[in-house]
Amino acid sequence: MNRQLSGKAILKNLDSFIHFECKMNKLGHINWSGETCYPAGSGAVLNFEFVSNQSYLEDLIKELEDINYVYPVIGKP
C-alpha cells in the first residue's frame, strides 16, 4: 500500500474489541474507518471515519510494527 499507493489494510483483534480499516485510492488519499466496543460484545460502541493522505503512512507502519513487536499476535483469527 505504501509503495503502490493503492490497497486496503485491516487491523482487528481476536475478540472484536477493535476494527480499524483503511483504503487508499490512486491519488494517495486514505479513507479510514473504525469501530471499537467496550466491554467487548455488549458495551458502548464508537464508530469513526476520517480522510488523510499517504504522508503519515510510513511513520504509522513503523509504529504498528513496534506495537506488534512488544505485543505479538498469539492465536489465529
C-alpha positions as CSV (number, residue, x, y, z in Angstrom):
1,M,0.0,0.0,0.0
2,N,2.8,2.4,0.9
3,R,4.7,1.7,-2.3
4,Q,1.9,1.2,-4.8
5,L,-0.4,4.0,-3.5
6,S,-3.4,1.7,-3.6
7,G,-4.8,-1.1,-1.5
8,K,-6.6,-1.9,1.8
9,A,-5.4,-2.8,5.3
10,I,-7.4,-4.0,8.3
11,L,-6.4,-4.1,12.0
12,K,-8.6,-6.1,14.3
13,N,-8.2,-8.2,17.4
14,L,-9.5,-11.7,18.1
15,D,-12.3,-10.7,20.4
16,S,-13.8,-7.9,18.2
17,F,-12.8,-5.2,20.6
18,I,-11.4,-3.1,17.8
19,H,-11.8,-3.0,14.0
20,F,-9.7,-0.4,12.1
21,E,-9.7,-0.3,8.3
22,C,-8.1,1.9,5.7
23,K,-8.4,2.1,1.9
24,M,-6.1,4.1,-0.4
25,N,-7.1,5.4,-3.8
26,K,-4.7,6.0,-6.7
27,L,-4.2,9.6,-5.7
28,G,-2.8,8.6,-2.3
29,H,-5.9,9.6,-0.3
30,I,-6.6,7.3,2.6
31,N,-10.2,6.7,3.9
32,W,-10.0,5.5,7.5
33,S,-12.9,3.9,9.4
34,G,-13.1,2.1,12.7
35,E,-15.2,0.7,15.4
36,T,-14.5,-0.1,19.0
37,C,-16.7,-1.6,21.7
38,Y,-16.1,-1.7,25.4
39,P,-16.8,-4.0,27.1
40,A,-16.5,-6.2,24.1
41,G,-19.7,-7.5,22.7
42,S,-22.2,-5.6,24.9
43,G,-20.7,-2.2,25.7
44,A,-20.7,1.2,24.2
45,V,-19.7,1.4,20.5
46,L,-17.7,4.1,19.0
47,N,-17.6,4.4,15.1
48,F,-15.4,6.9,13.3
49,E,-14.3,7.9,9.8
50,F,-11.7,10.3,8.5
51,V,-9.6,11.0,5.4
52,S,-5.8,11.7,5.2
53,N,-3.0,11.4,2.7
54,Q,-0.1,9.0,2.5
55,S,2.5,11.4,4.0
56,Y,1.9,9.8,7.5
57,L,1.8,6.2,6.3
58,E,5.5,5.3,6.7
59,D,5.6,6.5,10.3
60,L,2.3,4.8,11.1
61,I,3.6,1.5,9.7
62,K,6.7,1.7,11.8
63,E,4.7,2.5,15.0
64,L,2.4,-0.5,14.3
65,E,5.4,-2.8,13.8
66,D,6.8,-1.6,17.1
67,I,3.5,-2.4,18.8
68,N,3.4,-5.8,17.2
69,Y,6.9,-6.5,18.5
70,V,6.0,-5.6,22.1
71,Y,2.6,-7.3,21.9
72,P,3.0,-10.2,19.5
73,V,0.0,-11.9,17.9
74,I,-0.9,-15.1,19.7
75,G,-3.6,-17.3,18.1
76,K,-5.3,-17.1,14.7
77,P,-8.4,-15.2,13.6
